[in-house]
Structure formats: structure tokens, C-alpha cells
Amino acid sequence: MTMRTVPRSYSIAPSIMLNDGPRVDIDPALRLARNQEKEDIKGLNNKFSDVISR
């Protein structure tokens, strides 16, 4: 049994529609809450990694 390779060609075309979606402004209170959540998660992640490394 011989194996032969099949040439494959892949191309990726940029989609203009993805870049031209509707602009939605985020409520400042929501942005603040998201940023606080990110910081909280980072802190918890650091604590967890400290526990694991012990």
C-alpha cells in the first residue's frame, strides 16, 4: 500500500462586511463593570496560580 500526498490549497479572503458592522457605543457604567470584572478575574487567577505553585 502506497500513500500519496494530496496537495491542498487554502486561502483566506478578508471579509469587508465584518469590519463594517454597526457601531454600538457601550454604556460607561457597563464598561466600568466589565473592567472591574476583568481586574477581579486577574486577581483571582493570580491567587489560584500561587496556590498551585506551592
Protein Blocks (a to p, Z undefined) as FASTA:
>chain_A
ZZddddddddddddfklmmcccddddfklmmmmmmmmmmmmmmmmmmmmmmmZZ
